[in-house]
Structure formats: C-alpha cells, structure tokens
Amino acid sequence: MTKVTKTMREMDYTAFLEIDLHALTENYKSIARYVSPSVCAATVKANAYGLGIKTISNTLYNAGCRYFFVSDLNEGISLRENLTTPDIIIYVLNGLMPHTVEYYKEYNLTPVIGSMEELNEYNDYVQQKKQFPIAIHFDTGFSRLGFDKGMAFQISKYNLDINLIMSHLASAEEKLSLMPENQLKQLLEICKSFKKKNRSIANSAGIIRNRRFHLEMVRPGIGLYGGYESIQNILEIKPVIKLYAPVIQIKNIQKNSTIGYGATYIAEKDMRIALISIGYADGIPRSLSSTSTSSGGQFFYNGIPTPILGRVSMDIIAIDISQLPRNKMQRGEFIEIIGSNQNIDKLSENADTISYEILTRLNTRIRKIYKYA
C-alpha cells in the first residue's frame, strides 16, 4: 500500500492562534520609550498570558527587556532555564512559600515578599547563607498580597538586600476613580522609610494614567500583548494576536429548526449555517451564546459578520451565513474570531468579561503560529 504523506498545513484543520512577534517587539519598544528614563519590565505570568512564555520572553529580551515578572516559583524556574544570562532579573510575585527559599537562591530568582512569614523564612536562610536580592510588596488598598503600610518602618530596620519596593493598582483603568492616586501617595510615603530604593506601581493602565506613576519601573502585561484599547490609542500599540477556527460543515436548515444544546435558538426563517471547530474547551466563553430572543457574539468571514446561533458547545459553534452568496464559503476555510474586524477587547466586551480572561483561557489544543515579520 502506498503511504500517503501530507504537509501539516494540508492535514491540520484545527483552530490556530497567530502571534505577531514583530508587533510584540514594537509594543515593548513603544512603551519603553514612553516611560523612559523609567525601566520597562514585562509581566509574563500565566505562560505569558497564554501566548507561550519561552518564545514571548525571548522576543522581549531581544527587544531590550531585562526585568520579568512571573506568578510562582515553577514559572520562575522555567523562565530562568530559558533566559540564563545574569543581567536578567526575574521577580516571582507570589513570594516565598514554605521550604522554597533555597530554590530562589539556586535559580537566581527574586521573591516578592509581602508577609512576615516570608520575611522570617528568608532571614532564617540568610543567617546561614549569603544574602540574595528580594523585592518588598506593600498593600496600598487592594487587600491582596503585601505588607500593611504600617510595617514599613519596622521592615526598613532589617538588614535586607532590597532591589525593589512595589505595590499594585486596583483600578487604574477607572478614569474617575481617585483610588490610584491614593495608592501612589501611600507608596511614596512608605518609601520614605527606605533609602534610595527602586519603586514600582504602574501596570498597563497606570502607565498612561499619569507619568507620576512610572517611578523607577513599570510593569505592563496586557498592553504588551495588544489588549487594553486605551493604551493602544495613546501609544499606537499594535494587535499581537489573531484567532481563527475552521469550517467543518455547512448546511441548510428550515424555519422552526432548533440549533444547539437546549434548543435555545429557533430559526425564524430558512437559514444557511456553518459549524466551526472551536468551543468552550478551547476557551471561547459560553456567554457568547445566543437565543431566539437575545443576540450573542459574532465572528467574521472576509469582513462579513457571522452571528453565533445557539449555545457555544465544547467543540463546535454554529454561525449564521445566510447573508453570504451560496457556495461563497467552503469547508476547510477559516473564520476570524479575533483579528482586524474584532479585536480581543471587543470580543471580551461581547462576552461580558475582560481581555485577560480571554487570552489566558485559550487552550493548548489551539495551535500557536508565531509570525516573525
């Protein structure tokens, strides 16, 4: 029997995520120029927001980034094994968990310490070993990670190798909120207890809120990856991702036919529909589903909107292509879910969620195609 060989392109009719590394590079450089002389770090936690921490961090390093923030120790070790040069500083936001301090020393990672339990564990270790750098996190109103501001003077009396004092903004994207300014004021007051330490509070939204938030370091995340439209408008941030899914079947249905689980959509007329191979297992929110009485999300075919019909299921979504000329769409063609007609912010708005959630939910079943130019 003759063996049939096909290229991956010919075989792989699965959803794919196109990641534009040139756009990522330009986004980093744009933000770095805007905040100069402050340092621009990069937040690459959650596998670089689902885009692949190895490739993303290498690209950012080549763009000039030397400071990276990850979530936990495992992410830190993984990143350090990828970026080994000593000029790179990797901050671990979740700090020191019990009995892990030696790994931070071994892998040259900087824990972001925000509690006395962590600080005591660090001190117990460095009494026997040589000190290594740490960051100190203060809670200025988030009620999340970080020391209470009243601890600043006490902590300043410890003999610590601190290379950063930081806090995190709770509502920087809320233009009318006074909370970010209050948080900044608190951090500046806290830092009076420490002599000439680098300070950081600005995320993507904080960067464009006011230059006073830049301090010595900014920590963009979603802004690097093309999300958060406000930063796009000010800094000409480019979209980094496009998401496509293949058409696996096209069919005609009659008036009063039901579509999808729960029969929540009933056709009011004869329709032509396409079934595309993607669903909530891939990270597409079920909140994009529609019913006969309420519209849901929509995708695009050659710039033409194709509304979602019925519920988003695990692997398949039905879309309305009645408005397309017959035989215009073919099986195996790809539908745009995120792209030039609908960016990630618009999709997340339609799904009543945020772009962070959309990005980080995209499943590993979705192929990643990195575009270098």
C-alpha positions in Angstrom: 0.0 0.0 0.0 1.3 3.4 -0.9 1.9 5.6 2.1 0.0 8.9 1.9 2.0 11.9 3.1 0.6 15.3 3.7 2.0 18.6 4.9 0.9 19.9 8.3 -0.9 22.7 6.5 -2.9 20.2 4.5 -3.7 18.0 7.4 -4.3 20.4 10.2 -7.8 21.8 10.1 -7.8 23.0 13.7 -8.1 26.4 15.3 -5.0 28.4 15.4 -3.6 31.5 17.2 -1.4 33.7 15.1 1.1 35.6 17.4 2.9 38.6 15.8 6.3 38.8 17.4 7.2 41.9 15.4 4.2 43.7 16.8 5.2 42.5 20.3 8.6 43.9 19.9 7.3 47.2 18.7 4.8 47.4 21.5 7.6 46.8 24.1 9.8 49.5 22.5 6.9 51.9 22.3 6.1 51.6 26.0 9.8 51.7 26.9 10.3 54.9 25.0 7.2 56.4 26.6 8.2 55.7 30.2 12.0 56.5 29.8 14.0 57.0 31.9 12.0 54.6 33.9 12.7 50.9 33.3 10.1 48.9 31.4 9.7 45.4 32.8 7.4 42.7 31.3 4.7 40.7 33.1 4.9 37.2 31.6 2.9 35.2 34.2 0.4 32.6 33.3 2.6 31.3 30.4 2.9 34.9 29.1 -0.9 35.3 29.2 -1.3 32.1 27.3 1.0 33.0 24.4 4.0 30.8 25.3 6.4 32.1 27.9 9.6 30.8 26.1 9.0 32.4 22.8 7.5 35.6 24.2 10.3 36.1 26.8 13.0 35.5 24.2 11.3 38.1 21.9 11.1 40.6 24.7 14.7 40.0 25.7 15.8 40.7 22.2 13.7 43.9 22.3 15.7 45.1 25.3 13.7 43.8 28.3 15.8 42.7 31.3 13.2 42.5 34.0 10.4 39.9 34.1 7.6 39.2 36.4 6.1 35.7 36.8 3.5 34.3 39.2 5.1 31.4 41.1 8.3 29.5 41.6 7.7 27.0 38.9 7.2 29.7 36.3 10.3 31.4 37.6 12.4 28.3 37.3 11.0 27.6 33.8 11.9 31.2 32.7 15.3 31.1 34.2 16.1 27.9 32.4 15.2 29.8 29.2 16.9 33.1 30.0 20.1 32.3 31.7 22.2 35.5 31.3 23.0 37.2 34.7 21.7 40.6 33.5 18.1 39.3 33.6 16.1 39.8 36.9 13.1 37.5 37.4 10.6 38.6 40.0 8.2 36.0 41.5 5.0 37.7 42.5 3.6 35.0 44.8 6.7 35.2 47.0 8.2 32.6 49.3 6.2 29.5 50.1 7.4 27.3 53.0 10.7 25.5 52.4 11.3 27.0 48.9 13.9 29.7 49.7 16.9 27.7 48.5 15.4 27.4 45.1 15.3 31.1 44.7 19.0 31.3 45.5 19.8 28.4 43.2 17.9 29.7 40.2 18.8 33.4 40.8 15.1 34.4 41.3 13.9 37.4 43.2 11.0 36.7 45.5 8.4 39.5 46.0 7.9 39.2 49.8 4.7 40.5 51.3 4.3 38.9 54.7 6.3 38.4 57.9 6.1 34.7 57.5 8.0 35.0 54.2 10.4 37.6 55.6 11.2 35.4 58.6 11.9 32.4 56.3 14.2 34.5 54.2 16.0 35.8 57.3 16.4 32.3 58.7 18.0 31.2 55.5 20.4 34.1 55.0 21.7 33.9 58.6 23.4 30.7 57.4 23.9 31.6 53.8 24.8 34.7 51.8 22.0 37.2 51.1 20.4 37.5 47.7 18.1 40.2 46.4 14.4 40.4 47.3 11.5 42.8 46.5 9.1 44.1 49.1 5.4 44.3 48.3 3.1 46.7 50.2 -0.7 46.5 50.1 -2.0 50.1 49.5 -5.7 49.3 49.2 -6.0 46.1 47.2 -6.4 43.8 50.2 -4.5 41.2 48.3 -0.8 40.4 48.6 1.6 42.7 50.5 2.6 44.1 53.9 0.4 46.6 55.6 1.8 50.1 55.2 2.3 50.4 58.9 5.1 47.8 58.7 7.3 50.0 56.5 9.4 51.4 59.3 9.9 48.0 61.0 11.0 46.3 57.8 13.4 49.2 57.0 15.4 48.3 60.1 16.2 44.8 58.8 19.5 44.4 57.0 17.9 43.3 53.7 19.1 43.3 50.1 16.1 45.0 48.6 16.2 45.9 44.9 12.5 46.9 44.5 9.6 48.2 46.6 6.3 47.8 44.9 2.6 47.9 45.1 -0.3 47.1 42.7 -3.0 49.4 41.4 -6.6 48.2 41.9 -8.5 50.4 39.5 -6.0 52.3 37.3 -8.3 51.9 34.2 -11.2 53.7 36.0 -10.7 57.3 34.9 -12.9 58.9 37.6 -11.5 56.8 40.4 -9.3 58.6 42.9 -8.0 55.3 44.4 -4.9 55.1 42.1 -3.7 58.5 43.2 -4.3 57.5 46.8 -2.4 54.3 46.4 0.6 56.1 44.8 0.6 58.6 47.7 0.7 55.7 50.1 3.6 54.0 48.3 5.6 57.3 48.2 5.1 57.7 51.9 6.1 54.1 52.6 9.3 54.5 50.6 10.4 57.4 52.8 11.4 54.7 55.3 13.8 53.2 52.7 16.8 54.9 51.3 17.0 55.2 47.5 15.2 52.0 46.6 13.7 51.4 43.2 9.9 51.7 43.3 7.1 50.3 41.1 3.3 50.6 41.0 2.2 51.0 37.3 0.6 48.3 35.3 -0.6 48.9 31.7 -3.4 51.2 32.8 -1.2 53.0 35.3 1.4 53.8 32.6 -1.0 56.0 30.7 -2.9 57.4 33.7 -0.1 59.9 34.6 3.6 59.9 34.4 3.9 60.2 38.1 3.0 56.5 38.3 6.1 55.5 36.3 8.6 55.8 39.3 11.7 53.8 38.6 9.9 50.8 36.9 6.7 50.0 35.1 5.2 46.5 34.7 3.0 46.2 31.6 1.2 43.0 30.9 -1.9 43.1 28.7 -0.7 46.3 27.0 2.3 44.4 25.6 0.0 41.8 24.0 -2.3 44.3 22.3 -5.1 44.4 24.8 -6.5 47.4 26.6 -7.7 49.8 24.0 -6.9 53.0 25.9 -3.1 52.3 25.8 -3.5 51.4 22.1 -4.9 54.8 21.4 -2.1 56.7 23.2 0.9 54.6 22.4 -0.1 53.2 19.0 0.1 49.7 20.4 -0.4 47.0 17.7 -2.5 43.9 18.0 -0.4 40.8 18.7 -2.9 38.0 18.2 -5.3 36.7 15.6 -7.5 33.7 16.3 -9.1 31.5 13.5 -11.2 28.4 13.5 -12.1 26.1 10.6 -15.5 25.5 9.0 -16.2 21.7 9.3 -19.7 21.6 7.9 -22.2 23.9 6.0 -25.9 23.1 6.0 -29.3 24.5 5.2 -31.9 24.4 7.9 -35.7 25.1 7.7 -37.8 27.6 9.6 -38.6 26.5 13.1 -35.5 24.2 13.3 -33.7 24.3 16.6 -29.9 24.8 17.0 -27.6 23.6 19.7 -27.9 22.2 23.2 -31.1 23.1 25.0 -32.7 24.1 21.7 -32.3 27.7 22.8 -32.3 29.1 19.2 -35.3 28.5 16.9 -34.9 29.6 13.3 -37.4 32.3 12.3 -36.8 31.5 8.6 -35.0 29.1 6.4 -31.3 29.6 7.1 -27.8 28.6 6.0 -25.4 27.9 8.8 -21.8 26.9 9.2 -20.4 24.8 12.0 -16.9 25.8 13.1 -14.5 23.6 15.1 -13.9 25.6 18.3 -15.8 25.8 21.6 -15.6 26.4 25.4 -13.0 23.6 25.7 -10.7 25.9 23.7 -11.5 28.9 25.9 -14.4 30.5 23.9 -16.8 31.8 26.6 -20.3 30.3 26.7 -21.5 33.8 27.4 -21.2 34.5 23.6 -24.2 32.1 23.1 -27.4 33.4 21.6 -31.1 32.5 21.9 -34.1 33.3 19.8 -34.7 36.4 21.8 -31.2 37.6 22.7 -28.2 38.0 20.4 -24.8 36.7 21.3 -21.3 37.2 19.9 -20.2 37.1 16.3 -17.3 36.1 14.2 -16.2 37.2 10.7 -15.7 35.8 7.3 -13.9 38.1 4.9 -15.0 41.0 6.9 -18.7 40.0 7.0 -20.3 39.4 10.4 -21.5 35.9 11.1 -23.6 35.8 14.3 -23.4 32.9 16.7 -26.5 30.8 16.7 -27.5 28.9 19.9 -25.1 27.8 22.6 -21.4 27.7 22.4 -20.6 24.0 23.0 -17.4 22.2 23.9 -16.1 21.8 20.4 -18.5 23.3 17.9 -20.1 26.7 17.4 -22.9 27.3 14.8 -22.8 30.6 12.9 -25.3 32.3 10.5 -24.0 32.6 7.0 -27.4 33.2 5.3 -26.2 36.6 4.2 -23.3 35.1 2.1 -23.8 34.2 -1.5 -24.4 30.4 -1.9 -21.1 28.5 -2.4 -19.1 31.5 -1.3 -17.9 29.7 1.8 -16.3 26.2 1.6 -15.5 23.5 4.2 -11.9 23.9 5.4 -11.9 27.7 5.2 -11.2 29.6 8.4 -13.4 32.1 10.3 -11.9 35.1 12.1 -12.6 35.1 15.8 -10.1 37.7 16.8 -8.4 39.9 14.2 -8.7 43.0 12.1 -12.6 43.0 12.3 -12.9 42.2 16.0 -10.0 42.8 18.5 -9.7 41.0 21.8 -11.2 43.9 23.7 -14.4 43.8 21.5 -14.7 40.1 21.9 -14.3 40.2 25.6 -16.8 43.1 25.8 -19.4 41.0 23.9 -18.7 38.1 26.3 -19.1 40.3 29.4 -15.5 39.6 30.5 -12.0 41.0 30.2 -9.3 40.5 27.6 -7.0 39.0 30.3 -9.5 36.1 30.8 -9.9 35.5 27.1 -6.2 35.3 26.5 -5.3 33.1 29.4 -8.3 30.7 28.7 -7.2 29.8 25.2 -6.5 26.1 25.4 -3.3 24.3 24.3 -5.5 22.5 21.7 -5.3 25.7 19.7 -2.2 25.7 17.6 0.2 28.6 18.0 1.7 30.1 14.9 4.5 32.6 15.6 4.9 35.3 13.0 8.3 36.9 12.9 7.9 39.7 10.4 
